[in-house]
Amino acid sequence: YPTGAWPSYLYTWRGFLQALRKMTTGVGPGEKNWFFIGDGESPNSLQLGLINLASFVAHGVTQAIKYDSCDENNYEMVDFRYPISNACGQNGRSYQDDMCTGGDEGEGYECEVDSSMEMYGVTHARWIGAPPPLYCGDKSTGYWDHFKGLEINDPPFANLAGRADVRGCCWWGRGVMQVRGVCAYGKLNYYLGKRAAESRR
């Protein structure tokens, strides 16, 4: 009961163990161990593995498990309304412009933005009047009226970043780590996804 009110239906102990086995037994993507739980040889190996595991679970609880949500919630209001274009970014971020920086700059990790891509989230917040799951597509958008329980798209309504559309905005947070932005998704793809398979990583 992460929130003390209801159990998580998306994140279960059984599901966690299944995923952990796939990421540590050498039979997951690329047949490598992608999650460090200790190597069994080096000093403090077990302790370091347990710290890594505890850190992962703690971060997962704060990001998604306590909300029992896989998709990022639409939570940022403008004039007491929830812009549909929050799919493009919240908290001052533009997910499709979220380029890799620092040591990763120029490595080509970022996913390519396709303004015609359509995608629909599955989960959303549980509070009364909460907006529906985020989505993206080639269209202008309005806001979610949490009093009427309706999406109002005429006239278009902008989020805090000035976006009143969801073109190319398919990069909202997902999963227990709430991976978001073209850099983070690109790295995931590079090391564990299609690009990893194509490069035999």
QUILINJO-V522615 format. One record per helix or strand of 3 or more residues. SS is the DSSP state (helix for helix, strand for strand). FROM is the first residue (numbers start at 1). TO is the last residue. If there is no record, write none. Layout:
# QUILINJO-V522615
ss=SS from=FROM to=TO
ss=SS from=FROM to=TO
This chain:
# QUILINJO-V522615
ss=helix from=13 to=24
ss=helix from=29 to=31
ss=helix from=45 to=63
ss=helix from=65 to=67
ss=strand from=81 to=83
ss=helix from=84 to=88
ss=helix from=95 to=97
ss=helix from=102 to=104
ss=strand from=143 to=145
ss=strand from=150 to=152
ss=helix from=181 to=192
ss=helix from=194 to=198
